[in-house]
C-alpha cells in the first residue's frame, strides 16, 4: 500500500509520516517537502524499505542531514549542493530498486535500470560515506569557514574520495544508475581552496597570513576584499554585503595573537602537533598539579618565551588576552593540558626555546640564562643582559668551540 504508484498528496504525506522519525525527527511537513524535491512518485519504496530494513532508515537519515547542512552553506555552495545532490540521487535509485525488487513499476517513466534491494553492508558503507560528507560540508555552514577555505588543501580530495565511495558501493550491486538510465557521475568537485589561497597569497607576498592581514587592513570598501568575496560566492543579504560578511570572518581570525593562520589551523583546528614535550611544559607550569593553567600563569608562559619582550604594559595585556582567547577554544576561562599543548605548538616565534626544552628539559633554559648572564657580565660589577663581541668570543673559547674548523674571525 505504501508503494502507491500514482502518489497523490495524501499518499506522499503517509510516506513522509513513516520517514520523519528517520529524518532527525523532522516534522511530517518537512519530510514531505524533502520527498517532493526528490521527484514525483519517489518515497513509497523508501518508506516500506525503512520499515522492514533498519539500514535503509539509517541511510535516509544520513542523506537528510547532509541535505539540511548543504542548504545552510555560506560558501562553497556548489560543492555542498553537489554532495547533497548525490544523496538525493542515491535515494531515487534505492526507491526504484526496492520497487523493482518487490514488483512495483516506477512512476517516473522508463524501465527502472536498478537491480533491486541493496544489501545491508552496502547500505552501511553508503550511510557512513554520507555522514563523512556531512563532516566535510559542516565547516562551510558556521563561523570560522575562512580558515577552512584558506588552509584545508585536502578539501577537494575529501569531497571527491567520499563521493566515489558511494558510487563504487552502489555500482558493485548494480545500483549506480537512476531511473531513466543516467549513471551516477564520479566525484569531480571544485578546488575552492586552491583558488582562494592563490588570491590571498597574492596580497601577502606568497604568505596566507600576511595576505589575510593585508585584506583586513584594506577595508570593507576595497576592491581586493570585494573581489575575494565574489570569488567565494558571497552574495550577501539585505542587511549585509558579501564584503562585510568576509570582513566579519577576517575580524575573527587569531592574528591579533601573532598566530600564523596555517599553524593555527593545523594545531588548534586539526589538533596535530603537541606531544609529550608539550605536556611536560604544561606540568612544569602547573606547579600545584591542579590540571589547569589560569590567565596569570599563561602570562608567565608567554613572558618566558620572550613573546612580551619590547611590548608596553598595555600592549602586553592586549596580546596576552588575545592569545588566551585563541587558546581557550571552549571558553572555559582556563586551559587544561590538551588545549594548552595545542596552542603551545603554534608559538613559532621562539622555536629555539621550544627545542631546548624538548631536548634538554625545562631546567636547561634557566641554566642557559644563568650562563649567558655570567659571561655577559664578566668583568663588570653590574648584571648585564647584553653580551658584547669580546665576551661572546670568551664564551666560545671556554666552551672549546674555537678549533681548526672554527677560528676567531668566524666567532666575530
C-alpha positions in Angstrom: 0.0 0.0 0.0 2.9 2.4 0.7 4.3 2.0 -2.8 1.2 3.5 -4.4 2.3 4.4 -8.0 0.1 7.5 -8.5 1.5 9.2 -5.4 -1.4 11.7 -4.7 -0.6 14.2 -2.0 -2.2 12.2 0.8 -0.1 9.2 -0.1 3.1 11.3 -0.1 2.0 12.6 3.3 1.8 9.0 4.5 5.3 8.2 3.2 6.6 11.4 5.0 4.9 10.3 8.2 6.7 7.0 8.1 10.1 8.5 7.2 10.0 11.5 9.5 11.4 9.6 12.5 14.4 8.6 10.4 15.0 12.2 9.2 16.3 13.5 12.6 12.7 13.5 13.9 11.7 16.3 11.5 8.0 17.1 11.1 5.9 15.3 8.5 5.6 18.5 6.6 9.4 19.0 6.4 9.9 15.4 5.3 7.2 15.7 2.7 8.9 18.8 1.2 12.1 16.8 1.1 10.4 13.9 -0.7 8.7 16.2 -3.2 12.2 17.6 -4.1 13.2 14.0 -5.0 10.6 13.9 -7.7 7.1 12.6 -8.4 6.4 9.2 -7.0 9.7 8.9 -5.0 9.2 7.8 -1.4 7.0 4.8 -1.3 9.8 2.3 -1.8 11.9 4.1 0.8 9.1 4.2 3.3 8.4 0.5 3.0 12.2 -0.3 3.0 12.8 1.7 6.2 10.0 -0.1 8.0 11.4 -3.5 7.0 15.2 -2.9 7.0 16.7 -0.5 9.6 19.8 0.1 7.4 17.6 1.9 4.9 16.3 4.2 7.7 19.8 4.9 8.8 20.8 5.8 5.3 17.8 8.1 4.7 18.7 9.9 7.9 22.3 10.5 6.9 21.2 11.9 3.5 18.5 14.1 5.1 21.2 15.6 7.5 23.5 16.2 4.6 20.8 18.0 2.6 19.9 20.2 5.6 23.6 21.1 6.2 24.2 21.9 2.5 21.3 24.3 2.5 23.0 26.3 5.2 26.4 26.6 3.5 27.6 30.2 3.3 30.5 29.5 1.0 31.4 26.5 -1.2 27.7 26.2 -2.1 28.3 24.5 -5.4 30.3 21.7 -3.8 27.9 21.3 -0.9 24.9 21.2 -3.3 26.7 18.6 -5.4 27.2 16.4 -2.3 23.5 16.8 -1.4 22.6 16.0 -5.0 24.4 12.7 -4.8 22.4 11.9 -1.7 19.1 12.7 -3.5 20.2 10.6 -6.5 21.1 7.7 -4.2 17.6 7.8 -2.6 16.0 7.9 -6.0 17.9 4.8 -7.0 17.2 2.9 -3.8 13.5 3.8 -4.0 13.3 2.5 -7.6 15.4 -0.5 -6.7 13.1 -1.5 -3.8 10.1 -1.1 -6.1 11.7 -3.3 -8.7 12.6 -5.9 -6.2 9.1 -6.0 -4.9 7.3 -5.9 -8.2 6.1 -2.3 -8.5 6.9 -0.3 -11.6 8.5 3.1 -11.2 6.2 6.0 -11.9 9.0 8.2 -13.2 8.9 6.8 -16.8 11.0 4.2 -18.4 12.1 0.9 -17.1 14.0 1.1 -13.8 17.5 0.0 -14.6 18.4 -0.7 -11.0 18.7 -4.4 -10.0 16.8 -4.3 -6.7 17.2 -4.2 -3.0 20.6 -3.2 -1.6 22.4 -5.3 0.9 22.8 -4.2 4.5 26.6 -4.0 4.2 26.3 -1.7 1.1 23.7 0.5 2.9 26.0 0.9 5.9 29.0 1.8 3.7 26.9 4.4 1.9 25.4 5.8 5.1 28.8 6.2 6.6 30.0 8.0 3.5 27.2 10.5 3.6 27.9 11.1 7.3 31.5 11.7 6.3 30.3 14.1 3.6 28.3 16.0 6.2 31.6 16.4 8.2 33.2 17.9 5.1 30.3 20.3 4.5 29.9 21.3 8.1 32.8 23.9 8.2 31.1 25.9 5.4 28.0 26.4 7.5 29.5 28.1 10.6 31.7 31.0 11.6 35.4 30.1 11.0 34.9 29.0 7.4 37.5 31.3 6.1 40.3 29.4 7.9 39.0 26.1 6.4 38.8 27.5 2.9 42.3 29.0 3.1 44.1 26.1 4.9 42.3 22.8 4.1 44.2 21.9 0.9 42.7 18.4 1.1 39.1 19.7 0.8 38.6 18.7 -2.8 40.2 15.4 -2.2 37.9 14.6 0.7 34.8 15.6 -1.4 35.9 13.5 -4.4 37.0 10.4 -2.4 33.9 10.2 -0.3 31.7 10.8 -3.3 33.4 7.9 -5.1 32.9 5.6 -2.1 29.1 6.0 -2.6 29.3 5.5 -6.4 31.6 2.4 -6.1 29.5 0.8 -3.4 26.3 1.2 -5.4 27.9 0.1 -8.6 29.1 -3.1 -7.0 25.4 -4.1 -6.6 24.2 -2.7 -10.0 22.6 0.3 -8.3 24.6 3.0 -9.9 22.0 4.3 -12.5 19.0 6.5 -12.0 15.5 5.6 -13.3 15.8 6.6 -16.9 19.3 5.2 -17.2 21.6 8.1 -16.3 24.6 6.7 -14.4 25.9 8.3 -11.3 28.9 10.5 -12.1 32.2 10.2 -10.2 33.4 12.9 -7.9 34.9 16.0 -9.5 34.5 18.9 -7.1 35.7 22.5 -7.4 39.0 23.1 -5.7 37.9 26.3 -3.9 40.9 26.2 -1.5 43.4 26.3 -4.3 41.7 29.3 -6.0 41.3 31.2 -2.7 44.8 30.5 -1.5 46.2 31.8 -4.7 44.2 35.0 -4.4 45.0 35.6 -0.7 48.7 34.9 -1.1 48.9 37.4 -3.9 48.2 40.1 -1.3 50.8 38.8 1.1 54.0 38.2 -0.9 53.2 34.5 -1.0 52.1 34.2 2.6 48.5 33.3 3.6 48.6 35.1 7.0 50.1 38.2 5.6 47.6 38.2 2.7 44.7 38.0 5.1 46.1 40.8 7.2 46.5 42.9 4.1 43.0 42.3 3.1 41.7 43.2 6.5 43.7 46.4 6.5 42.4 47.3 3.0 38.9 47.6 4.5 35.4 46.6 3.5 35.2 49.1 0.7 38.4 47.9 -1.1 38.2 46.3 -4.5 40.5 43.5 -3.2 38.0 42.5 -0.5 35.1 42.7 -2.9 36.9 40.6 -5.4 37.6 37.9 -2.9 34.0 38.0 -1.7 32.9 37.4 -5.3 35.4 34.6 -5.7 33.9 32.9 -2.6 30.4 33.4 -3.9 29.3 35.6 -1.0 26.2 37.3 -2.4 25.4 38.9 0.9 21.9 39.6 2.3 19.6 42.6 2.5 21.4 43.7 5.7 25.0 42.7 4.9 27.1 42.7 1.8 29.4 39.9 0.8 32.4 42.1 1.6 31.0 42.7 5.1 30.5 39.0 5.7 34.1 38.4 4.7 35.3 41.2 7.0 33.5 39.5 9.9 35.5 36.4 9.2 38.7 38.4 9.0 38.0 40.1 12.3 37.6 36.7 14.0 41.0 35.3 12.9 43.5 34.8 15.7 46.1 37.1 14.0 46.0 39.6 16.9 47.7 37.0 19.0 50.5 36.8 16.5 49.4 33.4 15.2 50.2 32.1 11.7 46.8 31.1 10.3 48.1 27.8 8.9 49.8 26.9 12.1 46.6 27.8 14.0 44.6 25.5 11.6 46.9 22.5 11.9 47.4 22.8 15.7 44.1 24.1 17.1 41.6 23.0 14.4 43.0 19.7 13.3 44.8 19.0 16.6 48.1 17.9 15.1 51.5 18.6 16.9 51.8 18.7 20.7 53.2 15.5 22.1 55.0 14.6 25.3 57.4 17.5 25.3 54.5 20.0 25.4 52.7 18.0 28.2 55.9 18.3 30.2 55.8 22.1 29.7 52.2 22.1 31.0 53.2 20.1 34.1 56.2 22.4 34.7 53.9 25.5 34.9 51.1 23.6 36.7 53.1 23.8 40.0 50.2 22.7 42.2 49.1 19.9 39.9 45.6 21.3 39.5 45.3 20.2 35.9 44.7 23.7 34.7 46.6 26.8 33.8 44.9 30.2 34.5 45.4 33.5 32.8 48.1 34.6 35.2 50.2 31.5 34.7 49.6 31.8 30.9 51.1 35.3 31.0 54.2 33.8 32.6 54.5 31.2 29.8 54.4 34.0 27.2 56.9 36.0 29.1 59.3 33.1 29.4 59.1 32.5 25.7 60.1 36.1 25.1 56.8 37.0 23.4 56.2 40.0 25.6 59.6 41.5 25.1 59.6 45.0 23.7 55.9 45.5 24.5 54.4 48.1 26.8 52.2 47.1 29.7 49.1 47.9 27.7 50.4 46.0 24.6 51.4 43.0 26.7 47.9 42.9 28.3 46.2 43.1 25.0 48.5 40.4 23.4 48.0 38.1 26.4 44.2 38.5 26.3 44.1 37.7 22.6 46.4 34.8 22.9 44.5 33.3 25.9 41.2 33.7 23.9 42.7 31.9 21.0 44.0 29.0 23.2 40.8 28.8 25.2 38.7 27.5 22.3 35.9 26.2 24.6 35.6 29.5 26.6 36.3 27.8 29.9 38.3 30.6 31.4 41.3 28.3 31.9 43.4 25.8 30.0 43.6 22.1 30.5 46.5 20.2 29.1 45.2 19.4 25.7 44.3 23.0 24.6 47.5 24.3 26.2 49.6 21.8 24.2 47.8 22.6 21.0 48.4 26.3 21.5 52.0 26.0 22.6 52.7 24.2 19.4 51.6 27.3 17.5 54.1 29.6 19.1 56.6 29.7 16.3 58.4 32.8 17.5 60.7 31.0 19.9 61.3 27.6 18.2 64.9 27.6 19.7 63.4 27.7 23.2 60.9 25.0 22.5 63.6 22.8 21.1 65.8 23.5 24.1 63.0 22.5 26.4 62.1 19.4 24.4 65.7 18.1 24.1 67.3 19.1 27.4 64.5 19.5 29.8 62.8 22.5 31.4 65.6 23.3 33.8 68.1 23.8 30.9 66.5 27.1 30.0 67.2 28.6 33.4 70.8 27.2 33.3 71.4 28.6 29.9 70.1 32.0 31.0 72.4 31.9 34.1 75.4 31.0 31.9 74.6 33.8 29.4 74.3 36.4 32.2 77.6 35.3 33.8 79.5 35.7 30.5 77.7 38.9 29.6 78.5 40.5 33.0 82.1 39.2 33.1 84.4 41.9 34.4 81.5 44.2 35.4 80.0 44.9 38.8 76.6 45.1 37.3 74.5 42.3 35.9 74.4 42.9 32.2 71.7 41.5 29.9 73.5 42.1 26.6 76.7 40.3 25.5 79.4 42.1 23.5 81.6 40.5 20.9 84.6 40.2 23.3 82.6 38.3 25.9 81.0 36.2 23.2 84.5 35.2 22.0 85.4 34.3 25.6 82.4 32.0 25.9 83.3 30.3 22.6 86.9 29.7 23.6 85.9 28.4 27.1 83.4 26.1 25.5 86.1 24.6 23.3 84.4 25.9 20.1 87.5 27.6 18.7 89.2 24.8 16.7 90.8 24.3 13.3 87.4 24.5 11.6 86.1 27.5 13.6 88.5 30.4 14.1 88.3 33.7 16.0 87.3 35.5 12.8 84.3 33.2 12.4 83.4 33.9 16.0 83.5 37.7 15.3 
